[in-house]
Amino acid sequence: MYGVYTYCFQGQYTLALSYQGVSKYSWQTVGNVLALVTGLIAATLYGNIGLKVLYINVIEGIFRGVRLDMSPSDVCFLIILFHSLL
């Protein structure tokens, strides 16, 4: 909604990232750092959910492995997690 409102008044001079329109370079850098940190947090959370879905569908479903809410499954989940980081 913010983008539509801004584009309505500014047209082609709008920026996709509103913090890039500030005049001081240091504030632009602060905005870039905040965007990077929030992007990394989002990627971590989405990756965690993706790995859990993979574990449930593959390890539990196909290989009849230990359920994710049981203690022995933590070792298998950690192996998958560290392997995906490499």
C-alpha positions in Angstrom: 0.0 0.0 0.0 2.9 2.4 0.8 4.4 1.8 -2.6 1.1 2.5 -4.4 0.6 5.7 -2.4 4.2 6.9 -3.0 4.1 6.0 -6.7 0.8 7.9 -7.1 2.5 11.2 -6.0 6.1 10.6 -7.1 5.8 8.5 -10.3 9.0 7.3 -11.8 11.1 9.0 -9.1 10.1 6.5 -6.4 12.6 4.1 -5.0 11.9 0.4 -4.3 13.6 0.8 -0.9 12.3 3.9 0.9 15.4 4.2 3.1 17.5 4.7 0.0 15.9 8.2 -0.4 17.5 9.7 2.7 20.3 12.1 2.1 22.9 10.9 4.5 24.9 7.9 3.3 25.2 6.6 6.9 21.4 6.3 7.2 21.3 4.4 3.9 24.0 2.1 5.3 21.9 1.6 8.5 18.9 0.7 6.3 21.0 -1.8 4.3 22.2 -3.5 7.4 18.7 -3.8 8.9 17.5 -5.2 5.6 20.4 -7.7 5.5 19.8 -8.8 9.1 16.0 -9.2 8.6 16.6 -11.1 5.4 19.0 -13.5 7.1 16.5 -14.1 10.0 13.8 -14.8 7.4 16.0 -17.2 5.5 16.9 -19.0 8.7 13.3 -19.4 9.7 12.2 -20.6 6.3 15.1 -22.9 6.0 14.3 -24.5 9.4 10.7 -25.1 8.3 11.9 -26.5 5.0 14.3 -28.9 6.7 11.5 -30.1 9.1 9.2 -30.7 6.2 11.9 -32.6 4.4 12.6 -34.7 7.5 8.9 -35.5 8.0 8.3 -36.4 4.4 11.5 -38.3 3.7 12.9 -39.7 6.9 9.6 -40.4 8.6 7.5 -41.1 5.5 9.9 -43.1 3.2 12.5 -44.5 5.5 10.1 -45.0 8.5 12.5 -43.1 10.8 12.0 -41.8 14.2 9.3 -39.1 14.7 10.6 -35.6 14.9 9.1 -35.0 18.4 11.1 -37.8 19.9 14.6 -37.5 21.4 16.6 -39.8 19.0 15.4 -37.8 16.0 17.4 -34.8 17.2 20.7 -36.5 16.1 19.3 -37.2 12.6 17.9 -33.7 12.2 21.2 -32.2 13.2 23.0 -34.3 10.7 20.6 -33.1 8.0 21.0 -29.5 9.2 24.8 -29.5 9.2 24.9 -31.3 5.9 22.7 -28.6 4.3 25.0 -25.9 5.5 28.0 -27.4 3.7 
